[in-house]
Amino acid sequence: MTYSRYQGSRLTPIWVLITLNFVLFLVTIAMPQLIYSMGLQANSFSQPWTIITNLFIHGGFWHLFANMLTLYFFGSYLFQLVGENRFLIVYFGGGILGSICFLFLGSPMSIAVGASGAIFALGGTLAVLRPKLRVFIFPIPVPLPLWGAVIGGFLIISFLPSIAWQAHLGGLVFGLAAGYFFRKKHRYVP
């Protein structure tokens, strides 16, 4: 007989990220001008910190909720597969590459906010490490392979109006590359 050790309510990086995003969302409701100093403006290198700070600012409750829900599910699974350090590399690496892509490819009059680039990095990594994993995507009533859900989600969500597809693309590319690297170097079996 084997026993699994109870982890309790250990504070993981995932819960820290979710909490920080919710706290900053409440702060930006009280002080909306922070969106302009923490959001990422395309073709503007005058505020370099926004390459990272934009990952913690969201444009509305549903934007925040969708990103944090996906962070919880994708992040929890990836965290178990690759550990804390690799999880953080994927999350922030994908978020930063997404920000860089937005800087060079985005409209100069728009401001990017949200963790979507980092979230797509998590999804891309999982799509390579566990491509056959079946997931449910609301409102589709049948499970889809993870790789199809991630790529399909990218294609559908990224080309809606007012979406920073450039950040999604950068995050996804980073995640796919990280997944390939982890799979080849550490022999993660799908």
C-alpha positions in Angstrom: 0.0 0.0 0.0 1.3 3.5 -0.9 0.5 6.8 0.7 0.6 10.1 -1.0 1.9 13.0 1.0 -0.7 15.8 1.5 0.7 19.1 0.1 -1.8 21.2 2.0 -2.2 24.8 0.9 1.3 25.3 -0.3 1.8 28.7 -2.0 2.9 27.8 -5.5 4.0 30.3 -8.2 0.7 29.7 -9.9 -1.2 31.0 -6.9 1.2 33.9 -6.5 0.7 34.9 -10.1 -3.1 34.6 -9.9 -3.2 36.6 -6.7 -0.9 39.3 -8.0 -3.1 39.6 -11.2 -6.3 40.0 -9.2 -4.7 42.5 -6.8 -3.4 44.6 -9.7 -6.7 44.4 -11.4 -8.4 45.9 -8.4 -5.7 48.6 -8.2 -6.2 49.6 -11.9 -10.0 49.8 -11.2 -9.2 52.4 -8.5 -6.4 54.1 -10.5 -7.1 53.5 -14.2 -4.2 55.7 -15.3 -1.8 52.9 -14.2 -2.8 51.0 -17.4 -0.9 53.6 -19.4 2.3 53.3 -17.3 2.1 49.5 -16.9 0.6 48.5 -20.3 2.9 47.9 -23.3 2.7 50.4 -26.2 3.8 49.1 -29.6 6.8 50.8 -31.2 7.6 52.5 -27.9 10.8 51.7 -26.0 10.5 54.6 -23.5 9.1 52.4 -20.7 11.1 49.2 -20.9 9.5 47.8 -17.7 6.2 47.4 -19.5 7.6 44.3 -21.3 6.9 42.5 -18.0 4.4 44.7 -16.2 1.8 44.3 -19.0 1.5 40.7 -18.1 -0.1 41.6 -14.8 -2.6 44.2 -16.1 -5.9 43.2 -17.7 -8.5 45.0 -19.7 -11.6 43.8 -17.9 -12.9 41.2 -15.5 -13.6 38.5 -18.2 -10.2 39.0 -19.7 -8.6 38.5 -16.3 -10.9 35.6 -15.4 -10.2 33.7 -18.6 -6.5 34.1 -18.4 -6.3 33.1 -14.7 -8.6 30.1 -15.2 -6.4 28.9 -18.0 -3.2 29.7 -16.0 -4.6 27.6 -13.2 -5.3 24.5 -15.3 -2.4 24.7 -17.8 0.0 26.0 -15.1 -0.9 23.3 -12.6 -0.3 20.5 -15.0 2.9 21.9 -16.5 4.2 22.7 -13.0 3.8 19.0 -12.1 5.5 17.9 -15.3 8.6 20.2 -15.4 8.9 21.7 -11.9 8.9 25.3 -10.6 12.0 26.7 -12.4 11.1 25.4 -15.8 7.5 26.5 -15.3 8.6 30.1 -14.5 11.0 30.1 -17.5 8.2 29.1 -19.8 5.7 31.6 -18.3 7.9 34.6 -18.3 9.9 33.7 -21.4 6.7 33.3 -23.3 5.3 36.5 -21.9 8.4 38.5 -22.7 8.7 37.1 -26.2 5.0 37.9 -26.7 5.7 41.5 -25.6 8.7 41.8 -27.9 6.6 40.6 -30.8 3.9 43.1 -30.0 6.5 45.9 -29.8 7.7 45.2 -33.3 4.4 44.1 -35.0 1.7 45.9 -33.1 -0.2 49.0 -34.0 1.6 52.1 -32.6 -1.7 53.5 -31.2 -2.6 50.4 -29.2 -1.6 49.3 -25.7 -1.3 45.6 -24.9 -2.3 44.2 -21.5 -2.8 40.7 -20.2 -1.0 37.4 -19.5 -2.2 35.8 -22.8 1.3 35.5 -24.3 2.5 33.7 -21.1 -0.6 31.5 -21.1 -0.1 30.5 -24.7 3.5 29.6 -23.8 2.1 27.2 -21.2 -0.3 25.8 -23.7 2.3 25.4 -26.4 4.6 23.6 -24.1 1.9 21.2 -23.0 0.8 20.7 -26.6 4.3 19.3 -27.3 4.7 17.3 -24.1 1.1 15.9 -24.0 -0.4 16.3 -27.5 -2.9 13.5 -27.1 -4.3 14.7 -23.7 -8.0 15.2 -24.1 -9.5 18.4 -22.8 -13.0 20.0 -22.8 -13.4 23.5 -24.2 -16.6 25.3 -23.4 -19.1 25.1 -25.3 -17.8 22.2 -27.3 -19.5 19.0 -25.8 -16.7 16.5 -26.8 -13.1 16.3 -25.6 -10.4 17.6 -28.0 -6.7 16.7 -28.2 -4.8 19.4 -26.3 -2.7 20.3 -29.4 -5.9 21.0 -31.3 -7.4 23.0 -28.5 -4.3 25.2 -28.2 -3.8 25.8 -31.9 -7.5 26.2 -32.5 -7.8 28.6 -29.5 -4.9 30.6 -30.9 -6.5 30.9 -34.4 -9.9 31.8 -33.0 -9.0 34.1 -30.2 -6.0 35.9 -31.8 -7.9 37.3 -34.7 -10.8 38.8 -32.9 -10.9 42.6 -32.9 -8.8 44.4 -30.2 -6.7 41.3 -29.5 -2.9 41.5 -29.4 -2.3 38.5 -31.7 1.4 39.3 -31.8 1.7 38.6 -28.1 -0.2 35.3 -28.5 2.1 34.3 -31.4 5.3 35.1 -29.5 4.1 33.2 -26.4 3.0 30.2 -28.5 6.2 30.0 -30.4 8.2 30.2 -27.2 6.1 27.5 -25.6 6.3 25.1 -28.6 10.1 25.5 -28.6 10.3 25.0 -24.8 8.2 21.8 -25.1 10.4 20.5 -27.9 13.5 21.2 -25.8 12.1 19.6 -22.7 10.8 16.6 -24.6 14.2 16.0 -26.4 16.5 16.8 -23.5 14.6 15.3 -20.6 12.7 12.6 -22.4 9.2 13.6 -21.3 7.0 10.9 -22.9 3.6 12.0 -24.3 
